[in-house]
Amino acid sequence: MIVKLQVEAKRLMLERAAARGEDVQELENYLEALARGRIGPS
């Protein structure tokens, strides 16, 4: 359940970033690292 919510949240964030014309790849890389536990909450 939690994983499904995380995936949905990630998808929404990427869609919003793309809509604003931001670098989606950079955000994707950050979220991937976050999901793997490489980056902790700041």
C-alpha positions as CSV (number, residue, x, y, z in Angstrom):
1,M,0.0,0.0,0.0
2,I,2.7,2.5,1.0
3,V,4.8,1.6,-2.1
4,K,1.8,2.2,-4.3
5,L,1.3,5.6,-2.7
6,Q,5.0,6.5,-3.2
7,V,4.8,5.5,-6.9
8,E,1.7,7.7,-7.4
9,A,3.3,10.6,-5.6
10,K,6.4,10.3,-7.8
11,R,4.3,10.2,-10.9
12,L,2.4,13.3,-9.9
13,M,5.6,15.2,-9.0
14,L,7.1,14.3,-12.4
15,E,4.0,15.4,-14.3
16,R,3.9,18.7,-12.5
17,A,7.6,19.3,-13.1
18,A,7.2,18.5,-16.8
19,A,4.2,20.8,-17.0
20,R,6.4,23.6,-15.6
21,G,9.1,22.8,-18.1
22,E,11.6,21.7,-15.4
23,D,14.4,19.2,-15.8
24,V,12.4,16.0,-15.2
25,Q,15.5,13.8,-15.4
26,E,17.1,15.6,-12.5
27,L,14.0,15.2,-10.4
28,E,13.7,11.6,-11.4
29,N,17.3,10.9,-10.3
30,Y,16.7,12.6,-7.0
31,L,13.5,10.6,-6.3
32,E,15.2,7.4,-7.3
33,A,18.1,8.0,-4.8
34,L,15.5,9.0,-2.2
35,A,13.6,5.8,-2.7
36,R,16.8,3.7,-2.4
37,G,17.6,5.4,0.9
38,R,20.7,7.2,-0.4
39,I,19.4,10.6,0.5
40,G,17.8,11.3,3.9
41,P,15.2,14.0,4.8
42,S,16.9,17.4,4.9
